Amino acid sequence: MLERIDWWVKCLKDEGIYVWLDLHVQRQLRAGDAIAGFDEIAKGRPGAEFKGYNYVNPDIRQAMQRFNEAYLGHVNTHTGLAYKDDPAIVAVLVTNENDLTHHFGNALLPNKNVPHHTAAYLREAQAFARTHDLPERRVWRSWEPGPSKRFLNDLEHRFNAKMIAHLRRIGVKVPIVTTSLWGAQMASLPALTDGDMIDVHAYETPGPLARDPRTAANVVHLIATAQVVDKPVSVTEWNMSPFPAADRHVLPLYMAANASHQGWDALMQYAYAQTPLQQPGPPSNWHAFNDPALLSGLPAAALLFRQGHVQAAQTVRVLQPTASQLFDEGLTAGGTAAMRIAAEGGRLLTVLPEVPQLPWLRPGVAPIAARHVDDGVRQLADMRRSELRSDTGELWRNWKQGIFTIETPRTQAALGRIGGRSIDLPQVRIALTNAQASIAVQSLDGKPIDAAHKLLVSMATASLPKGPKQGPFFTEPAVGVIEIEAAAGMVLQPGPHGAAGDSDPQLDYVDGKYTLRFAGKNVVQWVVLSRPERTAP
């Protein structure tokens, strides 16, 4: 398996693709690892998952450190570099989805039948309560807001500090991330600031474009709350479930556009494949490579995000919770309309407070020109309003119609319930009969769309598999018209859409506009328009 990873890293590096390296996901302990309390977490099985337990068991922490030292010190046979020295490794994650503050603190409670680990947990809770004059009976109750959230952040921090120090000691130079925010609770943020980045995992449910920000949160609002001032933010998992959500095709471009507007630093869809690529593979929430609904939009999303087609927000609004709001009130984007609205219109930053019980937590300082998060609520004083436009004017969402548009010089797109109407963008008009679709027109040569000599048109429509785990996918063909104002002289490139004659689509150029007509004869996911290559005489 290590040889396979070596080859994979080498191949990605050859293509200029960085690697994010998780140090622990679900690797199991074995009886021979000499871990105190192993039997009680293994419960008769040969292996034991150790999430949560690592925070109170020094044996597990030391086993993780030994693994990290061997893994990162391993010399890749294809590159000649140890992982800790390879510039292709962009970051390392200490432990995947393994926090105490919202999830695995509960694994240590007295009713979980893990007496060795519970005793260690209760000793830590008692010591924390006495040091900070907090009620002992509340500090250990991990499921409750209040003193327990302060304690759990501190316990997580002390583990993080040891792990980070060890990684730096063995020569790791790249950013280190501790674990991920993968729930709505902002009380988890303090311990996550131990890392060089705040990482987020976020999963959407059907209907994100139709969700009214005055009453409910969508995936963008939840991620935006994790952007702590002076900390980069990465999103190493995002997707939509349950599979197959009919509108999952909207998510790639919606995520990429908002990530660019919010200034998020890294965006990784989960997952491209979890099955060998030599076969078609079953339909799955975790396979984008064989899912027409996602695959159609992912190249467009990557182009937009990596080339910066969407401007960063001009307005910054800050959330400055008190310690009581953060820990005692269960602060979330789902429960605070002001946070959601701020994330729609401009950039949202969280400024963490000073917390006497967490002396290691550095309180943030808001940017000088930033506005308070509550200022944005005034935009929606009229409750009849059903739309918002970003402060740059480039992003617009109408939740009553369930439509999101992107209007920039190099990307113009319409997502969601766009069928049966004309969507008019600066250089693009989209008029489809499909009830749902995601359509993007993009420049491929760096020029604005109306001056470009090469354009990509991406089309994602409804696509459902034959069965829950059975292919093939049945994809709805696009039906309708796309008009593009652009420079003359471009033709359809030969490709899966066909190139001439009675193929679908048909292409005309009249009065400075290309018209693509889709009759629904076949499924078309991408169309490229470009000027013919000149051949040397």
N, C-alpha and C positions, 0 to 999 in steps of 0.2 A: 504493500500500500504506500509506503514511503517513496518507493521508486515511481509509482504513478503520480504522486504529488509533485515530486521533482520534475517529471516530464511536463506536467500540466503548468507548473510555474514557469518553466523554461519556454514553453510555447506561448503562453500569455505575454511574457516579457518580450519575445521576438516580435509580437504584434503591437508593442507599446501599451499593453494593458496592465495596470497596477493590480496588485493582489492584497486583499484585506485578509489577514490571517487570524482566525479564531484559535485560541490556545485550549479552550475547553468548551465543548458543546454537550455531548452526552456520553463521554468516555466513562466507563464504569471502573470502580475499584474491584479488586479481587482479594480473596482471603490471604493470599501470599504477600499482600502489600503491607501487612503489619499495621493495620489501622485500629486504634482503640475504638471500641464500640461498633466494629464492622458488622457483627452478627445482628445487632438490633436494626440496622438500616437495610441489611441484605434480606432479612426475614426469610431465611432458608433458601434463597436463590444464590447461584454461584457468583453473581456480580451485584454491585450496589451503586445506584445513581446517588451522587453526593450533593446535589444542589441544596443550599441552606446550611447543611451540616459543616461545610468548609469554614464557615464564619466562627465556629466555636470549637473546632477540632484541629489542634496544631498538627496532628499526624497527616490530615488531609491536605492542609496548606503546604506542608513540606513535600508531600507526594506531588502536588501540582508544580511546585518549584523545581523538583528534580526533573519532571517531564519537560517543563519549559526550557531548562538548561540543555537537556539532550536534544530537544526538537529544534530550538533556535540556533544551537551550536552545530547542528548537522550540516555537513557540506553537501550541497546539491551536486550530484555527479555530472549534471549537464551544464551547469553554470560555473562550477568551481568556487562558488561562494556559499558561506553559511547564511541561513535565512536572516540572522541578525545583522549581517553585513550587506545584504542584497538591496540595492535601491529600488528594486521592483516591488518590494514589500512596503506598502504605504502606511500600514498601521497594524497593531496587534490588539486583540480583544482578550482580556483576562478570562472572562467566563460569560457564556452566552445566556441571556434571559435568566439571570440568577441573582435577584435582589432580595434583601430581607424586608425592605420597607413596605412592600405591597403584596408579595407572594410568599416567599419561602421562610419568612419569620414564623409563619404558622406551623411549619414542619417541626418546630422545636418545642411546642407547647406540651404541658403535662399530660394531656389526653391523647398524645400521639404514640405512646408506648415505645419511646426511645429514651430510657432513663439516663443513660450516660450523657447524651447530648442535651437533654432537658436540664440536667443538673448544672452543666457548664453554662447554659443559657441563663438560668435563674441566678447563678452566682454573678454573672456579668450585669444582669438587670439590677440586682441588689446593690452592687458596688456603684453603678451609675446613679441610682436613686439617692443613695447616701451622699455621694460627692456633690450632687446638685440640689439636695434638699427637695426631692420630688417624692410623691407617694409611691411606695414600693408596690402596692397592690395594683397600680395602674401602669407602671413602667413595663411590666412583662406582658401585658395584654396586647399582643401584636396586632390583633384585628381591629383595635379601637384607635380613633384619632386621639391626639393629645400627647402626653409624656412618652408614650410608647414609640411614637414616630421620631422623636428626638433621640431616644435610646437606640433604635434600630439604625438610624443614619450614622450614629457614632460607632456602633459595632461594625457596620459595613465599612466605614472609613478606616478603622484600625486594620482590618484585613487588607483593604486596598493599599494602604501605605506600605505594608510589608511586601506585598506582591510587586508593586511598582519599584520599590527600592531594589528588590532582587533582580528584576528585569534590567534596570539601568546598570546594576553591578556586573551583569554578565555581558553587557555591551549593546543592549538594544538602544537604537538612536531615534527610531521613528515614533510618532505619536502612540501613546498607550491609552486605550479605552478600558474602563473597568467592567461595566456591564451595560445593559440597555434599559431605557425607559420604555416599558411595553404595557403600560396601563395609563389611565387618565390621571392618576394621583400625582399632583405636583410636589407632594411631600417627599417624593423619592429623589428630587433633584439635588439636594445638598451633597449626598455621598457621591453622586455621579460627577460632581465638579472635581473630584480627585483626579480624574483622567484629563488628558489633553484635549479631548472632545467629548461632547454630550452625544450619545448615540440613541436613536429612537427606532422602535419597531411599531408599525401602525397598520392596522387592517380595517378597511372600509366595509360597509354593508351596502346593499343595493340602494340606489337613489341619492348619491351625494350631491348631485347638482340641483336636486329639487328640495334639499333640506333648508328650511328657513333659519338663518343664523340668529334670529331673535329668540328662537325657541329650542334649537338643537344644534349639536356640533357635528361636523364631518371631519374627515381625516386631516385636512389641512389645519383646522383649528387646533386639533390635539397636538400635532407636531410643532406648530408655532409656539406653543407655550413652553417647549423645551429649549428654546433659543435663549440661553442665559447670557447676559451681557459679558463681553470679552471672552466667550467660549465658542469655538467652531461647533457646528452641529452637523451630524451625519444621520442618514436614514438608511440603515442597512437591510431593512425588511419593510416592504410595503406591498399590499395586494388587496383584493376584494374577495369576500366570502359571504355566504356559502356559495360554493361552486356548483353549477355555472351561473353566476349572476348575469342576468340578461344585458345589463349596461356596463359590464366590466371594461368594455372597449374605451370608455371615456377616461379611465384612470391614468394611463401613461402621460398624455398631454396635459391633463389637469394637474397632475403632480409636478411635472417638469416646469410648467408655467409658474405655478405658485412657489416652487422651490427657488426659481430664479428671482422672482419678485421679492420673496422674503430674505434672500441672501443665504439660503442653506448651502453648505459647503460640499456635500457629497450625497448622492442619491443612487441607491441600488435596489432594483426590483427583485423580489424573492418569489420564485426562483426560475432561472433559465431552464434547468433540467435537473431532475433527480433520478434519471434512468439512462441507460446507455444510449448514445446518440446513433448507434448503428441500426436502430429499429424505430418504427413510428412512435411507439410509446403510448400508454393509455392516457385518456383525458384526466387532468388533475389540476387542482388549484396550485400545485407546485411545479407545473411545467409550462413555461411560456413558449418554448421552442416549437411546440406542435399545436398551439392554440391560436387560430386565426384572429380571434377578437383582440388578443393582446399583441401578438406579433406584428399586426398591421400598424399599430401606433407606436411601438417601442423605438424604431429607428427615427421617427419624427421627433419623439420626445428627447432622445439622446442628442440629435442635431440641435434642437432648440436650447437645451440646457448647456451643452458643452461649448457652443459657439456664442452663448449669451444673447440670443435673439430677443429675450424679454428683459426690459430694464429693471434694475433694482428699485425698490420703493423709495420715494422721495421723502415720505413722512415716516417718522419713527414714533411709535407709541409704546410706553413702558408700563408694565405691571410691577408694582412695588408692594408686594404683600408684607404684612407684619408677620412676625413669628407665629402669632396666634392664628392668623388667617391661613398660613401655610400648613401648620401642623394640627391645629385644633378644629378647623372648619372644613377639612377635606376639600380644599380648593381645586377645582378642575375647570377646563374649558367648557365641559358639558353643563356646568352649573352657573356659568358667568357669561351673560350675553355681551358685556362690554369687551371681553377678550375675543370672542368670536368675530364681532364686528370690526375690531381693530385689525385682525388678521386678514379680513377681506379687503380693507381699504389701503393699508400700508404695512409696514414691517412691525412685528410685535417682538419686544424684548422683555425678558423677565429679569428683574433686579432682586436678588436674594437679600434678605435682611441679616442684620447681626443677630446671632443667637447665643446667649450667654453659655448655654450648655454645650455648644459646639464651637469652641474657641478656634478650631482649625478652619472653620468656614469663613472665607473672605467675603465680606459684604460687598455687593456691587455698587457701582456709581453710574447713574443714568447719563447718557449723552446730553450735552448742554442743550441741544436744539430739540430734544425729545419732548413729546406731549404725554400727558397722563392717559392711560387707557380709557378712562371714562369719557374723554372728550369725543370719542368716536360715536357714542350712543346718540348724540344729537343728530347725526346723519339720518337716523331712523325714527325721529320723533313722530313722523307721519306713519301710523301703523298700516295704512293702505299701500305703502310702498312695497314693491316685491323685487327690487333689483339693486345692485351695487356695482359701481365701477371703481377700479383701483385708482390710486392717486396719480399714477402715470398715464391713465386713460387707455392702457393697452389691454386690460383684462376686464371682462364684464360678465356678471352672472345674474340671470333672472330665475329665481327659484320657483316662481309660479309656473313658468314655462318649462323649467328643467333644462335650461340652455346655458352654455358657457362659451364665450368667444375670446379669441386671441387676435389682436390687431397690432402687428408690429411691421416694420419695413421688410423683414425677411421671413416671417412666419405669420400667416393668417389662417385661422382655423375656427371651426364651429363644432361643438360637441353636444350630444344629448338628444333631446326630443326635437330635432330640427326638421323632421319631415312635414310635408304639406304646407310649407311656407317658404318665403324667400329670405335668406340670410345675407344681408348686404354688408360686406366688409370693404375697406378702402380700395383694394384692387381685385377683390374676389366676390363673386356672387354664387351662392349655393342654393339650389332648388331641387330637393330630392323628394320622392314619395315614400321612402323608407321611414317608418315611424321613429327609429333611433339610428344614429350613425355618428361617427367622428371623422371629420374631413379636414385635412390640412394641406395647404399649398405653401411650399418653402423654396427659397433660393438656395441653390447648391454651389453658387460661385461667389458668394460673399456680397453680391450687389442687392439692392432692394428688388422686390419682386417685379416692379414695372420696368426695371432696367436689366434684369438678369437674362443670361443666355442659356441657363440650365435650371429647370424647375422640377421639383419632386411633388407629386400629388399622392397623398396617403389616404386610404379609405378603410375604415374599420366599421363593420356592420354587425348585426346580431348573428351569433354563431353558437350553436348548441350541439353537444355530442349525441350520438345515437343512444347512449345510456350513461349512467353515472360514472362507470369506469370502462366504457366501451366506445371505441371509435367506429366510424370516422366522425368528424365534425360536419355538420350541415350549416353552411354559411349563406346568408341572404345576399344576393347580388345587389349592388347599388343600382338604383333606377332614378334617372333625372338628369339634371344639367349642372355643370360647373363652368362658370365664366371667369376668365383671368385676363386682366389688363397687363400686357407685357410686350416686350420688344418683338418685332416681326422676325420671321426666319426660322423659328423652331419647328421641329417635327416630332412625332411620337418615336421614341426609341424602340427598336425591336425588343420584345420581352414577353412575359406571360400574358400581357393584355393584347398582343397582336400589334401590327404596325400599319396596316393599310386595308383598303377594300371595304368589305362589309363587317369588319371586326368590331368588337365592342371594347373600347369606346370609339365613337366617331369624332373626328376633330375638324373644326373649321376655324378660320381666322378672318374676321371682318371688322373693319373700323377700329383697329387696335385691340381687339379682344379675341382671345382663343375661347372657343366653346367646345367643351367635352360633353358628349351626349352618351349616356349609359342606358342601354335598353334592357338590361337585366339578362342578357344572353349567357353571361358567364360571370364568375366571381373575379373581380378586379380589386387588388389590394394596393398596388402601386402603379403610377404612371409617371414616366420621365419625359419631359419636353426639353429638347436641346437643339442647338444649331448643328447641322451635319458636320462631321469632321472633314477638314480639307486634306486631300491627299496630294502628296508631292508629285510633280510631273515626272 
